[in-house]
Amino acid sequence: MNRIPHDTSGEPNPLRVLTLDDLRLRTSEKWRAYPADVLPLWVAEMDVPLAEPVVRAVTDALAIGDTGYASGTAYAEALAAFAERRWGWNGLAVERTALVPDVMLGVVEMLKLVTGPGDPVVVSPPVYPPFYDFVTHMDRKVLEAPLGPDHRLDLATLEEVFESAVAHGGRAAYLLCSPQNPTGTVHTGSELTAVAALADRYGVRVVADEIHAPLVAAGARFVPYLSVPGGERGLSLMSASKGWNLPGVKAAVAVAGPAAAADLARLPGEVADGASHLGVIAHTAALREGVPWLDALLAGLDANRRLLSGLLAEHLPGVSHRPGEATYLAWLDCRALGLGDDPAQVFLDRGRVALSSGIPFGAGGAGHARLNLATAPDILTEAVRRMRTATA
């Protein structure tokens, strides 16, 4: 599967369009959770205008009152076409898909299909905190198989935890984050093939959260879990939400591998009713017509990753940072700064910069913070300047 290079096609960098005054007009969580003197670089919202085809599609729907319930397979068809063009994967079969309200609610429904109350669900921290919240709220038990020091999957640890998960004869699942949030790790085809082999050996079902798949940096290559040998029994959740900044216009697609089609067929029909019709319209337009905008964004994110690395080296050399291969999130190891287990709180209190605390990301999160770099370069620069003053 060959990765298509970023082709901006004359699109402006979306990260350079909006001013701080523009952004402070927003009423979403990112811009309302903290006082106005705080720079918010925490929750996964991007500081961008929407792609024009998305705005047009939703506006046209509103103009004709097309605000009923979601229907049809247009979203899945657009996703399948995008997957083939972008990742060289033609195995996303529309007949093995289902609409779900969003990725995390889709994760819950997939886990319900392959596990029961009290069963273990394995995660690989540091990882998206709602993995813990949603799994425990649905009466499953979280088992941790942490990433290695290089932020890559630790297959030996994963095997040990898989073996433990099924030791008492029950069912178990592995909730895979691919690409990984918060580290930005893009799991390789060989790594995912090894995961599939371990899952098959121990009878563990894999549910892959692939929401960040469109956000891969230049030079990296996303491999869908369902495309690797042995991935046929897997279930995946995909969405245009993160790639096109649509978290408030909710919709996602659950995808089953060929050997998991019967599982997906048991999904209750009412689950699809939770997907927003406007969300489906927006996500479909993004996948069909918003690729030039996405490529312009990816080029801007590549530039911001380089900018952040330079800023940290100059102003906060005590912060260890390995630029991610995907997502627009940066995982900062602040332990050498002596700010305690929660440096994000120090940066907020002393520097008026809001980052995400590393602690809720599980094992390996203490002493770390997650920074959202999907913002204007001048905002990113000012944020690091404030973080430096917080350590003085």
C-alpha positions as CSV (number, residue, x, y, z in Angstrom):
1,M,0.0,0.0,0.0
2,N,1.6,3.2,-1.2
3,R,1.0,6.4,0.7
4,I,0.0,9.4,-1.4
5,P,2.2,12.4,-0.8
6,H,0.6,15.6,0.5
7,D,-0.7,17.6,-2.4
8,T,-2.0,21.0,-1.3
9,S,-3.4,21.8,-4.7
10,G,-3.2,25.5,-4.0
11,E,-5.3,25.2,-0.8
12,P,-4.2,27.7,2.0
13,N,-2.8,26.2,5.2
14,P,-5.9,26.0,7.4
15,L,-3.8,26.6,10.5
16,R,-2.8,30.1,9.3
17,V,-6.3,31.4,8.5
18,L,-7.9,32.2,11.9
19,T,-6.7,34.7,14.5
20,L,-6.9,34.4,18.2
21,D,-9.8,36.8,18.2
22,D,-11.6,34.6,15.6
23,L,-11.1,31.5,17.7
24,R,-12.3,33.1,20.9
25,L,-15.7,33.5,19.3
26,R,-16.2,29.8,19.4
27,T,-18.4,28.2,22.1
28,S,-17.0,24.7,21.9
29,E,-15.3,23.0,24.9
30,K,-11.7,23.9,23.8
31,W,-12.5,27.6,24.0
32,R,-14.9,27.7,26.9
33,A,-13.4,25.4,29.5
34,Y,-10.8,28.0,30.7
35,P,-10.7,31.7,31.3
36,A,-9.9,34.0,28.3
37,D,-6.3,34.6,29.5
38,V,-5.5,30.9,29.0
39,L,-4.1,29.5,25.7
40,P,-6.0,26.2,25.2
41,L,-3.8,23.5,23.6
42,W,-5.5,20.6,25.2
43,V,-8.7,18.8,23.9
44,A,-8.6,17.4,20.3
45,E,-10.2,20.3,18.4
46,M,-8.3,22.1,15.6
47,D,-8.0,25.8,15.2
48,V,-9.1,25.7,11.5
49,P,-12.0,26.8,9.3
50,L,-13.9,23.9,7.8
51,A,-13.2,22.6,4.4
52,E,-15.5,24.4,1.9
53,P,-17.2,21.3,0.5
54,V,-18.2,20.3,4.1
55,V,-19.7,23.7,4.8
56,R,-21.5,23.7,1.4
57,A,-23.0,20.2,2.0
58,V,-24.3,21.0,5.4
59,T,-25.6,24.4,4.4
60,D,-27.4,22.9,1.5
61,A,-29.0,20.3,3.7
62,L,-30.2,22.9,6.2
63,A,-31.6,25.0,3.3
64,I,-33.9,22.3,2.3
65,G,-34.7,21.0,5.8
66,D,-32.8,17.8,5.3
67,T,-32.4,17.3,9.0
68,G,-34.1,13.9,9.6
69,Y,-32.6,10.5,10.5
70,A,-29.4,9.1,8.8
71,S,-30.0,6.6,6.1
72,G,-28.1,4.7,3.4
73,T,-24.5,3.8,2.8
74,A,-23.1,7.0,1.3
75,Y,-20.7,7.5,4.2
76,A,-19.4,3.9,4.0
77,E,-19.0,4.2,0.3
78,A,-17.0,7.4,0.6
79,L,-14.8,5.9,3.2
80,A,-14.2,2.8,1.1
81,A,-13.1,5.0,-1.9
82,F,-10.9,7.1,0.4
83,A,-9.3,4.0,1.9
84,E,-8.5,2.7,-1.6
85,R,-7.1,6.0,-2.8
86,R,-5.2,6.9,0.4
87,W,-4.0,3.6,1.8
88,G,-4.2,1.3,-1.2
89,W,-6.7,-0.8,0.7
90,N,-9.7,-2.2,-1.3
91,G,-10.9,-4.5,1.5
92,L,-13.4,-2.1,3.1
93,A,-16.6,-3.8,2.0
94,V,-19.6,-1.6,2.4
95,E,-21.8,-4.7,3.2
96,R,-19.6,-5.3,6.3
97,T,-20.2,-1.8,7.8
98,A,-22.6,-0.1,10.0
99,L,-23.3,3.5,11.1
100,V,-22.6,4.3,14.7
101,P,-23.0,7.6,16.6
102,D,-19.3,8.2,17.0
103,V,-16.1,6.2,17.4
104,M,-16.2,5.7,21.2
105,L,-19.8,4.7,21.3
106,G,-19.0,2.4,18.4
107,V,-16.1,0.9,20.4
108,V,-18.6,0.2,23.2
109,E,-21.0,-1.5,20.8
110,M,-18.2,-3.6,19.2
111,L,-16.9,-4.7,22.7
112,K,-20.4,-5.7,23.6
113,L,-20.5,-8.0,20.6
114,V,-17.3,-9.8,21.5
115,T,-17.1,-9.7,25.3
116,G,-19.5,-9.9,28.3
117,P,-19.8,-8.2,31.7
118,G,-16.6,-8.7,33.7
119,D,-14.5,-9.7,30.8
120,P,-11.0,-8.1,30.4
121,V,-10.2,-5.5,27.7
122,V,-6.5,-5.0,27.1
123,V,-5.2,-1.5,26.3
124,S,-1.7,-0.2,25.6
125,P,-0.9,2.9,27.5
126,P,-0.2,5.7,27.4
127,V,-3.5,5.8,25.5
128,Y,-6.7,7.9,25.1
129,P,-8.2,8.3,28.6
130,P,-11.8,7.5,27.5
131,F,-10.6,4.0,26.8
132,Y,-10.5,3.5,30.5
133,D,-13.7,5.4,31.2
134,F,-15.9,3.7,28.7
135,V,-14.6,0.2,29.3
136,T,-15.1,0.4,33.1
137,H,-18.6,2.0,32.7
138,M,-19.7,-1.0,30.6
139,D,-18.6,-3.4,33.3
140,R,-15.5,-4.7,31.7
141,K,-12.0,-4.9,33.4
142,V,-9.1,-3.0,31.9
143,L,-5.7,-4.7,31.6
144,E,-2.7,-2.7,30.6
145,A,0.0,-3.8,28.2
146,P,2.1,-0.7,28.0
147,L,4.0,0.6,25.0
148,G,7.7,0.2,25.1
149,P,10.1,3.1,25.9
150,D,10.3,3.8,22.2
151,H,6.5,4.3,22.1
152,R,6.0,1.2,20.0
153,L,3.9,-1.9,20.8
154,D,5.7,-4.2,23.2
155,L,4.8,-7.6,21.7
156,A,6.3,-9.6,24.5
157,T,4.3,-7.7,27.1
158,L,1.2,-7.9,25.0
159,E,1.5,-11.7,24.8
160,E,1.9,-12.0,28.6
161,V,-1.2,-9.9,29.1
162,F,-3.2,-11.8,26.5
163,E,-2.3,-15.0,28.2
164,S,-3.4,-13.6,31.5
165,A,-6.6,-12.3,30.1
166,V,-7.8,-15.7,28.9
167,A,-6.3,-17.7,31.7
168,H,-9.7,-18.3,33.4
169,G,-11.5,-19.3,30.2
170,G,-13.5,-16.2,29.6
171,R,-13.6,-13.9,26.5
172,A,-11.2,-11.0,26.1
173,A,-10.6,-8.1,23.7
174,Y,-7.8,-5.8,22.7
175,L,-8.7,-2.2,22.2
176,L,-6.1,-1.0,19.8
177,C,-5.4,2.7,19.2
178,S,-4.1,3.1,15.7
179,P,-2.5,5.5,15.1
180,Q,-1.7,5.9,18.8
181,N,-3.1,8.8,20.8
182,P,-1.1,10.5,22.5
183,T,2.3,9.4,21.2
184,G,1.5,9.7,17.4
185,T,2.9,6.3,16.8
186,V,1.9,4.7,13.5
187,H,1.9,0.9,14.0
188,T,3.7,-0.9,11.1
189,G,2.2,-3.7,9.0
190,S,4.6,-6.2,10.6
191,E,3.6,-5.0,14.1
192,L,-0.1,-5.3,13.4
193,T,0.4,-8.7,11.8
194,A,2.2,-9.8,15.0
195,V,-0.8,-8.5,17.0
196,A,-3.2,-10.4,14.9
197,A,-1.2,-13.6,15.3
198,L,-1.2,-13.2,19.1
199,A,-4.9,-12.4,19.1
200,D,-5.5,-15.6,17.1
201,R,-3.3,-17.7,19.4
202,Y,-5.0,-16.6,22.6
203,G,-8.5,-16.1,21.2
204,V,-8.5,-12.4,21.9
205,R,-10.7,-10.2,19.7
206,V,-9.2,-7.0,18.4
207,V,-11.3,-3.8,18.2
208,A,-9.3,-1.0,16.5
209,D,-9.9,2.7,17.0
210,E,-8.6,4.2,13.8
211,I,-10.0,7.7,14.1
212,H,-6.7,9.4,13.5
213,A,-5.9,7.4,10.3
214,P,-6.2,10.4,7.9
215,L,-3.7,12.4,10.0
216,V,-0.5,10.7,9.0
217,A,2.7,12.8,8.6
218,A,4.8,12.9,5.5
219,G,7.0,9.8,5.2
220,A,4.8,7.6,7.4
221,R,2.2,5.1,6.2
222,F,-1.0,4.1,7.9
223,V,-1.9,0.4,7.6
224,P,-5.5,-0.6,8.4
225,Y,-5.7,-3.3,11.0
226,L,-8.3,-5.3,8.9
227,S,-5.9,-5.3,6.0
228,V,-3.1,-7.3,7.6
229,P,-2.8,-11.2,7.5
230,G,-4.9,-12.5,10.5
231,G,-6.9,-9.3,10.8
232,E,-10.0,-10.9,9.3
233,R,-11.6,-11.4,12.8
234,G,-11.1,-7.8,13.7
235,L,-13.5,-4.9,14.1
236,S,-12.6,-1.3,13.3
237,L,-14.1,2.1,14.0
238,M,-13.3,4.9,11.4
239,S,-14.5,8.5,11.0
240,A,-13.7,11.8,9.3
241,S,-14.1,13.5,12.7
242,K,-10.5,14.1,13.6
243,G,-9.1,14.6,10.0
244,W,-11.6,17.3,9.1
245,N,-12.3,18.8,12.6
246,L,-15.9,17.5,12.9
247,P,-16.2,16.1,16.5
248,G,-19.3,18.1,17.1
249,V,-21.1,16.8,14.0
250,K,-21.1,13.2,15.1
251,A,-21.0,10.1,12.9
252,A,-18.7,7.1,12.5
253,V,-18.5,3.8,10.6
254,A,-18.0,0.4,12.2
255,V,-16.1,-2.0,9.8
256,A,-15.9,-5.8,10.2
257,G,-13.2,-8.0,8.8
258,P,-14.6,-11.0,6.7
259,A,-14.5,-13.3,9.7
260,A,-16.3,-10.8,11.9
261,A,-19.2,-10.1,9.6
262,A,-21.5,-12.3,11.7
263,D,-20.6,-10.3,14.8
264,L,-21.4,-7.0,13.2
265,A,-24.7,-8.4,12.0
266,R,-25.8,-8.7,15.6
267,L,-25.4,-5.0,16.2
268,P,-28.8,-3.7,17.3
269,G,-30.5,-1.7,14.5
270,E,-31.2,1.3,16.8
271,V,-27.5,2.0,17.2
272,A,-27.4,3.5,13.7
273,D,-30.2,5.9,14.7
274,G,-27.8,7.6,17.0
275,A,-25.7,8.9,14.1
276,S,-26.4,12.5,13.2
277,H,-27.8,12.8,9.6
278,L,-25.9,16.1,9.3
279,G,-22.8,14.4,10.6
280,V,-23.1,11.7,7.9
281,I,-23.6,14.4,5.2
282,A,-20.5,16.4,6.5
283,H,-18.3,13.3,6.9
284,T,-19.2,12.0,3.4
285,A,-18.5,15.4,1.8
286,A,-15.1,15.5,3.6
287,L,-14.0,12.1,2.3
288,R,-15.3,12.7,-1.2
289,E,-14.3,16.3,-1.8
290,G,-12.2,17.5,1.1
291,V,-8.9,15.7,0.3
292,P,-7.1,18.9,-1.0
293,W,-8.0,20.7,2.3
294,L,-6.7,17.7,4.2
295,D,-3.4,17.7,2.4
296,A,-3.0,21.4,3.1
297,L,-3.7,20.7,6.7
298,L,-1.2,17.8,6.8
299,A,1.5,20.1,5.3
300,G,0.7,22.7,8.0
301,L,0.9,20.0,10.7
302,D,4.3,18.8,9.4
303,A,5.5,22.4,9.7
304,N,4.1,22.8,13.2
305,R,5.9,19.6,14.3
306,R,9.2,21.0,13.1
307,L,8.4,24.4,14.8
308,L,7.5,22.7,18.1
309,S,10.7,20.7,18.1
310,G,12.8,23.8,17.5
311,L,10.9,25.8,20.1
312,L,11.3,23.1,22.8
313,A,15.0,22.7,22.0
314,E,15.6,26.4,22.3
315,H,13.3,27.3,25.3
316,L,12.6,24.0,27.1
317,P,15.5,21.7,26.5
318,G,14.5,19.7,29.6
319,V,11.4,18.5,27.8
320,S,11.9,15.2,25.9
321,H,9.8,15.1,22.8
322,R,9.7,12.6,19.9
323,P,7.6,14.1,17.0
324,G,4.7,11.9,16.2
325,E,4.2,10.1,12.9
326,A,0.4,10.9,13.0
327,T,-2.3,12.9,14.9
328,Y,-1.9,16.5,15.8
329,L,-0.9,15.7,19.3
330,A,2.6,16.0,21.0
331,W,3.5,13.8,23.9
332,L,5.9,15.8,26.2
333,D,8.1,14.1,28.8
334,C,8.5,16.8,31.4
335,R,10.0,14.7,34.2
336,A,13.4,16.4,33.9
337,L,11.8,19.7,34.7
338,G,11.0,18.7,38.3
339,L,7.4,19.8,38.0
340,G,5.9,16.6,39.6
341,D,3.5,14.1,38.3
342,D,1.2,16.7,36.7
343,P,3.3,19.3,34.8
344,A,0.2,20.3,32.9
345,Q,-1.2,21.8,36.1
346,V,2.0,23.8,36.6
347,F,1.9,25.1,33.0
348,L,-1.7,26.2,33.6
349,D,-1.2,27.8,37.0
350,R,2.0,29.6,36.2
351,G,2.0,30.0,32.4
352,R,-1.8,30.2,31.6
353,V,-1.4,27.4,29.0
354,A,-3.8,24.5,29.1
355,L,-2.4,21.1,28.1
356,S,-3.8,17.7,28.8
357,S,-2.5,16.0,32.0
358,G,-0.6,12.8,31.2
359,I,-1.9,11.0,34.3
360,P,-5.3,9.9,32.8
361,F,-3.4,8.3,29.9
362,G,-2.5,5.4,32.1
363,A,0.8,3.7,32.8
364,G,3.7,6.0,31.7
365,G,1.6,9.1,31.9
366,A,2.9,10.7,35.1
367,G,5.3,13.5,34.5
368,H,4.0,13.9,30.9
369,A,1.6,16.3,29.2
370,R,-0.2,16.2,25.8
371,L,0.0,19.3,23.6
372,N,-2.4,20.0,20.7
373,L,-0.3,21.5,18.0
374,A,-3.2,22.0,15.5
375,T,-3.1,25.8,15.9
376,A,-1.5,28.8,14.4
377,P,2.3,29.0,14.5
378,D,2.2,32.2,16.5
379,I,-0.1,30.7,19.1
380,L,2.2,27.7,19.4
381,T,5.2,29.9,19.7
382,E,3.5,32.0,22.5
383,A,2.4,28.8,24.3
384,V,6.0,27.5,24.5
385,R,7.2,30.9,25.6
386,R,4.6,30.8,28.5
387,M,5.6,27.3,29.4
388,R,9.2,28.4,29.7
389,T,8.2,31.2,32.1
390,A,6.2,28.7,34.1
391,T,9.4,26.7,34.8
392,A,11.5,29.8,35.8
